[in-house]
Amino acid sequence: MTELPASVDRDILDHRTILAIKTIREAMGSIHEAIDVFAVRYEELRRDRPGDFTVGPEEYGRGFYS
């Protein structure tokens, strides 16, 4: 996986989904790939740093449709 800007983790943790995906897309090129990378990184952060999230897992994806 391409190394992502540090801002991506902060955006994921702070529930800024669109901004995180936008930054990933700019680094990777494809929106589809960016969404896939986002999903993987989200799961990694949720597993490794659960207390750093600003919302719980049940609230995180609410209202976001891809």
MMTF fields as JSON, N, C-alpha, C and O atoms, coordinates in Angstrom:
{
  "mmtfVersion": "1.0.0",
  "mmtfProducer": "UNKNOWN",
  "numBonds": 263,
  "numAtoms": 264,
  "numGroups": 66,
  "numChains": 1,
  "numModels": 1,
  "chainsPerModel": [1],
  "groupsPerChain": [66],
  "chainIdList": ["A"],
  "bondAtomList": [4, 2, 8, 6, 12, 10, 16, 14, 20, 18, 24, 22, 28, 26, 32, 30, 36, 34, 40, 38, 44, 42, 48, 46, 52, 50, 56, 54, 60, 58, 64, 62, 68, 66, 72, 70, 76, 74, 80, 78, 84, 82, 88, 86, 92, 90, 96, 94, 100, 98, 104, 102, 108, 106, 112, 110, 116, 114, 120, 118, 124, 122, 128, 126, 132, 130, 136, 134, 140, 138, 144, 142, 148, 146, 152, 150, 156, 154, 160, 158, 164, 162, 168, 166, 172, 170, 176, 174, 180, 178, 184, 182, 188, 186, 192, 190, 196, 194, 200, 198, 204, 202, 208, 206, 212, 210, 216, 214, 220, 218, 224, 222, 228, 226, 232, 230, 236, 234, 240, 238, 244, 242, 248, 246, 252, 250, 256, 254, 260, 258],
  "bondOrderList": [1, 1, 1, 1, 1, 1, 1, 1, 1, 1, 1, 1, 1, 1, 1, 1, 1, 1, 1, 1, 1, 1, 1, 1, 1, 1, 1, 1, 1, 1, 1, 1, 1, 1, 1, 1, 1, 1, 1, 1, 1, 1, 1, 1, 1, 1, 1, 1, 1, 1, 1, 1, 1, 1, 1, 1, 1, 1, 1, 1, 1, 1, 1, 1, 1],
  "groupList": [{"groupName": "MET", "atomNameList": ["N", "CA", "C", "O"], "elementList": ["N", "C", "C", "O"], "formalChargeList": [0, 0, 0, 0], "bondAtomList": [1, 0, 2, 1, 3, 2], "bondOrderList": [1, 1, 2], "singleLetterCode": "M", "chemCompType": "L-PEPTIDE LINKING"}, {"groupName": "THR", "atomNameList": ["N", "CA", "C", "O"], "elementList": ["N", "C", "C", "O"], "formalChargeList": [0, 0, 0, 0], "bondAtomList": [1, 0, 2, 1, 3, 2], "bondOrderList": [1, 1, 2], "singleLetterCode": "T", "chemCompType": "L-PEPTIDE LINKING"}, {"groupName": "GLU", "atomNameList": ["N", "CA", "C", "O"], "elementList": ["N", "C", "C", "O"], "formalChargeList": [0, 0, 0, 0], "bondAtomList": [1, 0, 2, 1, 3, 2], "bondOrderList": [1, 1, 2], "singleLetterCode": "E", "chemCompType": "L-PEPTIDE LINKING"}, {"groupName": "LEU", "atomNameList": ["N", "CA", "C", "O"], "elementList": ["N", "C", "C", "O"], "formalChargeList": [0, 0, 0, 0], "bondAtomList": [1, 0, 2, 1, 3, 2], "bondOrderList": [1, 1, 2], "singleLetterCode": "L", "chemCompType": "L-PEPTIDE LINKING"}, {"groupName": "PRO", "atomNameList": ["N", "CA", "C", "O"], "elementList": ["N", "C", "C", "O"], "formalChargeList": [0, 0, 0, 0], "bondAtomList": [1, 0, 2, 1, 3, 2], "bondOrderList": [1, 1, 2], "singleLetterCode": "P", "chemCompType": "L-PEPTIDE LINKING"}, {"groupName": "ALA", "atomNameList": ["N", "CA", "C", "O"], "elementList": ["N", "C", "C", "O"], "formalChargeList": [0, 0, 0, 0], "bondAtomList": [1, 0, 2, 1, 3, 2], "bondOrderList": [1, 1, 2], "singleLetterCode": "A", "chemCompType": "L-PEPTIDE LINKING"}, {"groupName": "SER", "atomNameList": ["N", "CA", "C", "O"], "elementList": ["N", "C", "C", "O"], "formalChargeList": [0, 0, 0, 0], "bondAtomList": [1, 0, 2, 1, 3, 2], "bondOrderList": [1, 1, 2], "singleLetterCode": "S", "chemCompType": "L-PEPTIDE LINKING"}, {"groupName": "VAL", "atomNameList": ["N", "CA", "C", "O"], "elementList": ["N", "C", "C", "O"], "formalChargeList": [0, 0, 0, 0], "bondAtomList": [1, 0, 2, 1, 3, 2], "bondOrderList": [1, 1, 2], "singleLetterCode": "V", "chemCompType": "L-PEPTIDE LINKING"}, {"groupName": "ASP", "atomNameList": ["N", "CA", "C", "O"], "elementList": ["N", "C", "C", "O"], "formalChargeList": [0, 0, 0, 0], "bondAtomList": [1, 0, 2, 1, 3, 2], "bondOrderList": [1, 1, 2], "singleLetterCode": "D", "chemCompType": "L-PEPTIDE LINKING"}, {"groupName": "ARG", "atomNameList": ["N", "CA", "C", "O"], "elementList": ["N", "C", "C", "O"], "formalChargeList": [0, 0, 0, 0], "bondAtomList": [1, 0, 2, 1, 3, 2], "bondOrderList": [1, 1, 2], "singleLetterCode": "R", "chemCompType": "L-PEPTIDE LINKING"}, {"groupName": "ILE", "atomNameList": ["N", "CA", "C", "O"], "elementList": ["N", "C", "C", "O"], "formalChargeList": [0, 0, 0, 0], "bondAtomList": [1, 0, 2, 1, 3, 2], "bondOrderList": [1, 1, 2], "singleLetterCode": "I", "chemCompType": "L-PEPTIDE LINKING"}, {"groupName": "HIS", "atomNameList": ["N", "CA", "C", "O"], "elementList": ["N", "C", "C", "O"], "formalChargeList": [0, 0, 0, 0], "bondAtomList": [1, 0, 2, 1, 3, 2], "bondOrderList": [1, 1, 2], "singleLetterCode": "H", "chemCompType": "L-PEPTIDE LINKING"}, {"groupName": "LYS", "atomNameList": ["N", "CA", "C", "O"], "elementList": ["N", "C", "C", "O"], "formalChargeList": [0, 0, 0, 0], "bondAtomList": [1, 0, 2, 1, 3, 2], "bondOrderList": [1, 1, 2], "singleLetterCode": "K", "chemCompType": "L-PEPTIDE LINKING"}, {"groupName": "GLY", "atomNameList": ["N", "CA", "C", "O"], "elementList": ["N", "C", "C", "O"], "formalChargeList": [0, 0, 0, 0], "bondAtomList": [1, 0, 2, 1, 3, 2], "bondOrderList": [1, 1, 2], "singleLetterCode": "G", "chemCompType": "PEPTIDE LINKING"}, {"groupName": "PHE", "atomNameList": ["N", "CA", "C", "O"], "elementList": ["N", "C", "C", "O"], "formalChargeList": [0, 0, 0, 0], "bondAtomList": [1, 0, 2, 1, 3, 2], "bondOrderList": [1, 1, 2], "singleLetterCode": "F", "chemCompType": "L-PEPTIDE LINKING"}, {"groupName": "TYR", "atomNameList": ["N", "CA", "C", "O"], "elementList": ["N", "C", "C", "O"], "formalChargeList": [0, 0, 0, 0], "bondAtomList": [1, 0, 2, 1, 3, 2], "bondOrderList": [1, 1, 2], "singleLetterCode": "Y", "chemCompType": "L-PEPTIDE LINKING"}],
  "groupTypeList": [0, 1, 2, 3, 4, 5, 6, 7, 8, 9, 8, 10, 3, 8, 11, 9, 1, 10, 3, 5, 10, 12, 1, 10, 9, 2, 5, 0, 13, 6, 10, 11, 2, 5, 10, 8, 7, 14, 5, 7, 9, 15, 2, 2, 3, 9, 9, 8, 9, 4, 13, 8, 14, 1, 7, 13, 4, 2, 2, 15, 13, 9, 13, 14, 15, 6],
  "groupIdList": [1, 2, 3, 4, 5, 6, 7, 8, 9, 10, 11, 12, 13, 14, 15, 16, 17, 18, 19, 20, 21, 22, 23, 24, 25, 26, 27, 28, 29, 30, 31, 32, 33, 34, 35, 36, 37, 38, 39, 40, 41, 42, 43, 44, 45, 46, 47, 48, 49, 50, 51, 52, 53, 54, 55, 56, 57, 58, 59, 60, 61, 62, 63, 64, 65, 66],
  "secStructList": [7, 7, 7, 7, 7, 2, 2, 2, 2, 2, 2, 2, 2, 6, 6, 7, 2, 2, 2, 2, 2, 2, 2, 2, 2, 2, 2, 2, 1, 7, 2, 2, 2, 2, 2, 2, 2, 2, 2, 2, 2, 2, 2, 2, 2, 2, 2, 2, 7, 4, 4, 4, 7, 1, 1, 7, 2, 2, 2, 2, 6, 6, 6, 7, 7, 7],
  "xCoordList": [0.845, 0.0, 0.886, 1.908, 0.491, 1.192, 1.114, 0.086, 2.203, 2.176, 1.22, 1.288, 0.346, -0.668, -0.207, 0.573, -0.684, -0.386, -0.923, -1.954, -0.231, -0.643, -2.041, -2.742, -2.441, -3.764, -4.894, -5.99, -4.642, -5.689, -6.124, -7.321, -5.177, -5.529, -6.315, -7.324, -5.869, -6.56, -7.981, -8.921, -8.138, -9.479, -10.37, -11.55, -9.819, -10.612, -11.023, -12.186, -10.079, -10.379, -11.404, -12.222, -11.361, -12.272, -13.564, -14.328, -13.811, -15.068, -15.224, -16.333, -14.112, -14.137, -13.902, -12.856, -14.899, -14.818, -14.503, -13.59, -15.24, -15.069, -13.668, -13.014, -13.21, -11.872, -10.797, -9.83, -10.955, -9.991, -9.965, -8.891, -11.129, -11.198, -10.627, -9.941, -10.897, -10.354, -8.823, -8.175, -8.256, -6.802, -6.208, -5.177, -6.855, -6.381, -6.456, -5.525, -7.555, -7.703, -6.602, -6.051, -6.279, -5.212, -3.869, -3.031, -3.664, -2.405, -2.38, -1.311, -3.571, -3.63, -4.163, -3.772, -5.043, -5.536, -6.968, -7.649, -7.455, -8.781, -9.722, -9.335, -10.931, -11.911, -12.258, -12.439, -12.351, -12.692, -11.585, -11.858, -10.348, -9.22, -9.167, -8.861, -9.463, -9.446, -10.472, -10.185, -11.649, -12.683, -12.236, -12.45, -11.618, -11.117, -10.011, -10.003, -9.08, -7.98, -8.525, -8.073, -9.493, -10.133, -10.705, -10.5, -11.415, -12.053, -11.023, -11.224, -9.928, -8.869, -8.246, -8.056, -7.927, -7.281, -8.225, -7.788, -9.501, -10.49, -10.47, -10.42, -10.508, -10.508, -9.225, -9.267, -8.084, -6.819, -6.84, -6.453, -7.296, -7.35, -8.373, -8.125, -9.501, -10.538, -9.994, -10.288, -9.211, -8.614, -7.489, -7.432, -6.6, -5.387, -5.556, -4.821, -6.519, -6.674, -8.157, -8.601, -8.91, -10.359, -10.719, -11.738, -9.915, -10.219, -9.98, -10.388, -9.321, -9.032, -10.152, -10.105, -11.158, -12.265, -13.203, -13.421, -13.762, -14.685, -16.123, -16.962, -16.416, -17.742, -17.561, -16.531, -18.565, -18.52, -18.722, -19.138, -18.429, -18.543, -19.967, -20.155, -20.969, -22.351, -22.777, -23.697, -22.136, -22.464, -21.605, -22.003, -20.444, -19.433, -19.936, -19.776, -20.527, -20.93, -22.318, -22.749, -23.015, -24.378, -24.424, -23.719, -25.243, -25.424, -24.41, -24.473, -23.469, -22.484, -22.776, -22.815, -22.981, -23.267, -22.287, -22.114, -21.644, -20.683, -21.1, -20.41],
  "yCoordList": [-1.179, 0.0, 1.236, 1.28, 2.23, 3.51, 4.154, 4.083, 4.781, 5.475, 6.656, 7.452, 6.748, 7.797, 8.992, 8.836, 10.189, 11.352, 11.146, 10.5, 11.692, 11.551, 12.112, 11.671, 13.073, 13.682, 12.68, 12.872, 11.612, 10.618, 9.958, 9.839, 9.534, 8.91, 9.879, 9.499, 11.113, 12.108, 12.318, 12.412, 12.393, 12.577, 11.372, 11.535, 10.17, 8.972, 8.974, 8.733, 9.243, 9.24, 10.315, 10.113, 11.45, 12.561, 12.531, 13.496, 11.418, 11.197, 12.145, 12.561, 12.476, 13.306, 12.383, 12.422, 11.565, 10.511, 11.052, 10.563, 12.04, 12.572, 13.149, 12.898, 13.913, 14.498, 13.414, 13.527, 12.37, 11.264, 10.581, 10.319, 10.294, 9.636, 10.542, 10.064, 11.819, 12.777, 12.769, 12.74, 12.794, 12.794, 11.484, 11.487, 10.375, 9.076, 9.038, 8.573, 9.523, 9.536, 10.361, 9.961, 11.498, 12.331, 11.606, 11.802, 10.784, 10.037, 8.793, 8.35, 8.224, 6.943, 7.052, 6.259, 8.011, 8.202, 7.798, 8.474, 6.73, 6.21, 6.331, 6.014, 6.779, 6.883, 5.494, 5.322, 4.52, 3.166, 2.592, 1.986, 2.795, 2.34, 3.107, 2.532, 4.399, 5.22, 4.72, 4.675, 4.35, 3.829, 2.509, 2.267, 1.662, 0.381, 0.595, -0.048, 1.495, 1.792, 2.401, 2.063, 3.297, 3.892, 2.802, 2.827, 1.855, 0.79, -0.037, -0.377, -0.356, -1.133, -0.331, -0.844, 0.936, 1.761, 2.01, 2.015, 2.214, 2.383, 1.17, 1.324, -0.022, -1.248, -1.378, -1.787, -1.028, -1.077, -0.118, -0.483, 1.108, 2.098, 1.702, 1.877, 1.179, 0.761, -0.353, -0.392, -1.248, -2.339, -1.842, -2.215, -1.001, -0.598, 0.617, 0.771, 1.482, 2.738, 3.053, 4.16, 2.136, 2.345, 3.562, 4.206, 3.883, 5.013, 6.369, 7.385, 6.408, 7.681, 8.166, 9.295, 7.327, 7.724, 8.678, 8.554, 9.642, 10.611, 10.094, 10.643, 9.04, 8.408, 6.896, 6.378, 6.197, 4.742, 4.104, 4.778, 2.806, 2.127, 2.113, 2.137, 2.073, 2.055, 3.396, 3.436, 4.484, 5.812, 6.198, 7.05, 5.591, 6.069, 6.178, 7.23, 5.145, 5.159, 5.719, 5.797, 6.106, 6.592, 7.804, 8.79, 7.728, 8.83, 8.887, 9.783, 7.928, 7.902, 6.719, 5.575, 7.002, 5.934, 6.069, 7.15, 4.952, 5.005, 4.087, 4.004],
  "zCoordList": [0.0, 0.0, 0.0, 0.685, -0.767, -0.796, 0.576, 1.248, 0.985, 2.266, 2.162, 1.226, 3.122, 3.129, 3.949, 4.889, 3.599, 4.421, 5.843, 6.031, 6.832, 8.235, 8.475, 9.386, 7.668, 7.847, 7.642, 8.168, 6.884, 6.628, 7.935, 8.196, 8.749, 10.027, 10.896, 11.489, 10.976, 11.805, 11.291, 12.079, 9.965, 9.391, 9.673, 9.985, 9.569, 9.864, 11.338, 11.663, 12.213, 13.648, 14.016, 14.914, 13.327, 13.63, 12.826, 12.835, 12.127, 11.399, 10.211, 9.88, 9.581, 8.368, 7.167, 6.518, 6.901, 5.898, 4.509, 3.843, 4.077, 2.719, 2.544, 1.532, 3.514, 3.426, 3.391, 2.638, 4.195, 4.188, 2.822, 2.282, 2.267, 0.957, -0.132, -1.035, -0.057, -1.032, -0.993, -2.039, 0.191, 0.327, -0.188, -0.862, 0.128, -0.366, -1.889, -2.547, -2.448, -3.916, -4.563, -5.589, -3.98, -4.527, -4.487, -5.368, -3.486, -3.357, -4.246, -4.665, -4.536, -5.229, -6.655, -7.512, -6.929, -8.289, -8.556, -9.327, -7.958, -8.28, -7.073, -5.948, -7.306, -6.221, -5.687, -4.482, -6.559, -6.124, -5.228, -4.192, -5.646, -4.84, -3.519, -2.474, -3.567, -2.352, -1.334, -0.138, -1.793, -0.892, -0.278, 0.91, -1.082, -0.568, 0.46, 1.51, 0.161, 1.085, 2.364, 3.458, 2.234, 3.407, 4.31, 5.523, 3.723, 4.507, 5.264, 6.429, 4.6, 5.247, 6.378, 7.481, 6.101, 7.126, 8.294, 9.445, 8.024, 9.092, 10.021, 11.241, 9.456, 10.263, 11.083, 12.244, 10.482, 11.213, 12.403, 13.513, 12.158, 13.243, 14.308, 15.501, 13.891, 14.844, 15.739, 16.933, 15.166, 15.923, 16.848, 18.02, 16.311, 17.035, 17.938, 18.913, 17.622, 18.377, 18.637, 18.331, 19.178, 19.324, 20.176, 19.925, 21.161, 22.026, 21.403, 21.965, 20.238, 19.575, 18.664, 18.174, 18.43, 17.557, 18.283, 19.488, 17.528, 18.111, 18.14, 18.854, 17.369, 17.395, 17.416, 16.986, 17.918, 17.991, 16.627, 15.685, 16.51, 15.214, 14.661, 13.444, 15.536, 15.062, 14.47, 13.653, 14.858, 14.333, 13.14, 12.345, 13.003, 12.065, 10.635, 10.015, 10.103, 8.701, 8.443, 7.292, 9.484, 9.327, 8.4, 8.621, 7.377, 6.446, 5.304, 4.462, 5.271, 4.185, 3.29, 3.742, 2.016, 1.056, -0.094, -0.657, -0.439, -1.55, -2.679, -3.695]
}
